[in-house]
Amino acid sequence: MGPDLRRLLAELHEEGRRHDAAEPEHRRRRRNLEPDAAEWLWWHVQAVAAGRVVEIGTSNGYSTIWLADAVAATNGVLTSVDVDAAAQDVAAAHLLRAELTAELVTADGGAWLSTCSPGSVDVLFLDSDRSRYPAWWPAVQAALRPGGSLVIDNAISHAEEVQPFADLLRAAPGWVTALSPLGKGQLLAVAPS
């Protein structure tokens, strides 16, 4: 990752931080991934040589840019899904500025995941409406390839909201989980091989 892209990412993160501080409506906040967690996710996608990465929760495209840069290094593809079409437009402009590509889809994350071919996703990043994750569980299990990675943001900052989904993961046979203190907490899970 070059210095120009790092500067753009720092600018987007700071803009998101300022926006969120001034925005009382939770659903209209950017809620960007923290830089240390974003950089770890960028590294992880490359370390596992992910060919297909899916992000649920595009927002302004901050984490999308990190992921798009990572899949550029692996010759992979990124799909980022969000219910907010206006946010997708903002993310598209930021991706253009970054000279990176991603497929941006305006849809419900769980509904879209249910259309994925079984075992077609190498890395799935969930950074969306945490209350919806348990209902998405069958689609998550089907979409991830054996040995694929699932990363869930806000596992510490919003632990009570992530807990029902974390309980499903920990009870599922063969799934391995770990909690990382990066950013606002990342719940990491590996699908059974």
C-alpha positions as CSV (number, residue, x, y, z in Angstrom):
1,M,0.0,0.0,0.0
2,G,1.5,3.3,-1.1
3,P,1.7,6.6,0.8
4,D,-1.0,8.3,-1.3
5,L,-3.5,5.5,-0.5
6,R,-2.6,5.7,3.2
7,R,-3.2,9.4,3.2
8,L,-6.6,9.0,1.6
9,L,-7.5,6.3,4.2
10,A,-6.4,8.6,7.0
11,E,-8.5,11.4,5.5
12,L,-11.6,9.2,5.2
13,H,-11.2,7.8,8.8
14,E,-10.8,11.3,10.2
15,E,-13.8,12.5,8.2
16,G,-15.8,9.6,9.5
17,R,-14.8,10.3,13.1
18,R,-15.8,13.9,12.8
19,H,-19.1,13.0,11.0
20,D,-20.0,10.5,13.7
21,A,-19.3,12.9,16.6
22,A,-21.7,15.4,15.1
23,E,-24.4,12.9,14.0
24,P,-27.0,12.0,16.7
25,E,-28.8,9.4,14.5
26,H,-26.9,6.1,14.9
27,R,-28.0,4.7,11.5
28,R,-26.6,7.8,9.7
29,R,-23.1,7.5,11.3
30,R,-20.1,6.2,9.3
31,R,-19.1,3.7,12.0
32,N,-15.8,3.1,10.3
33,L,-13.5,0.2,11.2
34,E,-10.6,1.4,13.4
35,P,-7.2,1.7,11.5
36,D,-5.5,-1.1,13.4
37,A,-8.3,-3.5,12.7
38,A,-8.5,-2.4,9.1
39,E,-4.8,-3.0,8.6
40,W,-5.0,-6.4,10.2
41,L,-7.9,-7.3,7.9
42,W,-5.9,-6.1,4.9
43,W,-3.0,-8.3,6.0
44,H,-5.2,-11.3,6.7
45,V,-6.8,-11.3,3.2
46,Q,-3.4,-11.4,1.7
47,A,-2.0,-14.0,4.2
48,V,-4.8,-16.4,3.3
49,A,-4.5,-15.5,-0.4
50,A,-8.3,-14.8,-0.5
51,G,-9.8,-15.1,-3.9
52,R,-13.3,-13.9,-3.0
53,V,-13.9,-11.5,-0.1
54,V,-17.4,-10.2,0.9
55,E,-18.0,-7.3,3.2
56,I,-21.4,-6.7,4.6
57,G,-21.6,-3.0,5.6
58,T,-20.0,-0.6,3.1
59,S,-20.7,2.7,4.8
60,N,-18.5,5.4,3.2
61,G,-16.1,2.8,1.8
62,Y,-13.2,3.1,4.3
63,S,-12.9,-0.6,5.1
64,T,-13.9,-1.4,1.5
65,I,-10.8,0.4,0.2
66,W,-8.6,-1.6,2.6
67,L,-10.2,-4.8,1.4
68,A,-10.1,-3.8,-2.3
69,D,-6.3,-3.1,-2.0
70,A,-5.8,-6.4,-0.4
71,V,-7.6,-8.4,-3.1
72,A,-5.7,-6.4,-5.7
73,A,-2.6,-8.1,-4.3
74,T,-4.2,-11.6,-4.3
75,N,-5.8,-11.2,-7.8
76,G,-9.1,-11.6,-6.0
77,V,-12.5,-9.9,-6.0
78,L,-14.4,-8.0,-3.4
79,T,-18.1,-7.6,-3.1
80,S,-19.4,-5.0,-0.6
81,V,-23.1,-5.1,0.4
82,D,-25.0,-2.4,2.1
83,V,-28.7,-1.5,2.4
84,D,-28.0,2.2,1.9
85,A,-27.8,3.2,-1.8
86,A,-26.5,6.7,-0.9
87,A,-23.7,5.2,1.1
88,Q,-22.8,3.0,-1.9
89,D,-22.6,6.1,-4.1
90,V,-20.2,7.7,-1.6
91,A,-18.1,4.5,-1.4
92,A,-18.0,4.3,-5.2
93,A,-16.6,7.8,-5.4
94,H,-14.0,7.0,-2.7
95,L,-13.0,3.8,-4.6
96,L,-12.6,5.8,-7.8
97,R,-10.3,8.2,-5.9
98,A,-8.3,5.3,-4.6
99,E,-8.1,3.8,-8.1
100,L,-9.5,0.5,-6.8
101,T,-12.4,-1.6,-7.7
102,A,-15.1,-3.6,-5.9
103,E,-18.6,-4.8,-6.7
104,L,-21.0,-2.7,-4.7
105,V,-24.4,-4.2,-4.1
106,T,-27.4,-2.5,-2.5
107,A,-29.2,-5.3,-0.6
108,D,-29.9,-6.8,2.7
109,G,-26.7,-8.7,3.7
110,G,-28.4,-11.9,4.7
111,A,-30.6,-12.0,1.6
112,W,-27.6,-11.4,-0.6
113,L,-25.4,-14.0,1.2
114,S,-28.2,-16.6,0.6
115,T,-27.6,-16.1,-3.2
116,C,-23.9,-17.0,-3.0
117,S,-22.8,-20.4,-4.3
118,P,-22.0,-22.7,-1.5
119,G,-18.4,-22.5,-0.3
120,S,-17.6,-19.6,-2.6
121,V,-16.4,-17.0,-0.1
122,D,-12.9,-17.1,1.4
123,V,-13.2,-14.2,3.8
124,L,-16.5,-12.7,5.1
125,F,-16.4,-9.4,7.0
126,L,-19.5,-8.5,8.9
127,D,-19.8,-4.8,10.0
128,S,-23.5,-4.2,9.8
129,D,-26.7,-4.4,11.9
130,R,-25.5,-6.9,14.5
131,S,-29.1,-7.8,15.5
132,R,-29.5,-9.4,12.1
133,Y,-26.5,-11.7,12.2
134,P,-28.2,-14.7,13.9
135,A,-30.9,-14.8,11.2
136,W,-28.1,-14.8,8.6
137,W,-26.3,-17.8,10.2
138,P,-27.4,-20.4,7.7
139,A,-26.4,-18.2,4.8
140,V,-23.0,-17.5,6.4
141,Q,-22.3,-21.2,6.9
142,A,-23.3,-22.0,3.4
143,A,-21.3,-19.2,1.7
144,L,-18.0,-19.7,3.5
145,R,-15.7,-22.2,2.0
146,P,-14.3,-24.9,4.3
147,G,-11.5,-23.3,6.3
148,G,-12.8,-19.8,5.3
149,S,-12.5,-16.8,7.6
150,L,-15.3,-14.9,9.2
151,V,-14.5,-11.5,10.9
152,I,-17.1,-9.6,12.9
153,D,-16.4,-6.0,14.0
154,N,-17.6,-4.5,17.3
155,A,-17.2,-7.7,19.3
156,I,-16.0,-5.8,22.4
157,S,-17.6,-2.4,22.0
158,H,-21.0,-3.9,21.4
159,A,-20.5,-7.3,23.0
160,E,-24.1,-7.7,24.1
161,E,-25.3,-7.2,20.5
162,V,-22.7,-9.6,19.1
163,Q,-23.2,-12.2,21.8
164,P,-26.2,-14.1,20.3
165,F,-24.2,-14.6,17.1
166,A,-21.0,-15.5,19.0
167,D,-23.0,-18.1,20.9
168,L,-24.1,-19.7,17.6
169,L,-20.5,-19.8,16.3
170,R,-19.1,-21.3,19.5
171,A,-21.8,-24.0,19.6
172,A,-21.4,-24.9,15.9
173,P,-19.4,-28.1,15.4
174,G,-15.9,-27.6,14.0
175,W,-15.9,-23.8,14.1
176,V,-12.8,-22.2,15.8
177,T,-13.2,-18.7,17.3
178,A,-10.9,-16.1,18.9
179,L,-11.6,-12.6,20.1
180,S,-9.0,-10.0,19.1
181,P,-8.8,-6.6,20.9
182,L,-8.0,-4.8,17.7
183,G,-10.2,-1.7,17.0
184,K,-13.5,-2.2,18.7
185,G,-12.9,-5.9,19.0
186,Q,-12.9,-8.5,16.2
187,L,-14.5,-11.8,16.6
188,L,-12.6,-14.2,14.3
189,A,-13.9,-17.6,13.2
190,V,-12.7,-20.3,10.9
191,A,-15.2,-22.5,9.2
192,P,-14.7,-26.3,9.6
193,S,-12.5,-27.9,7.0
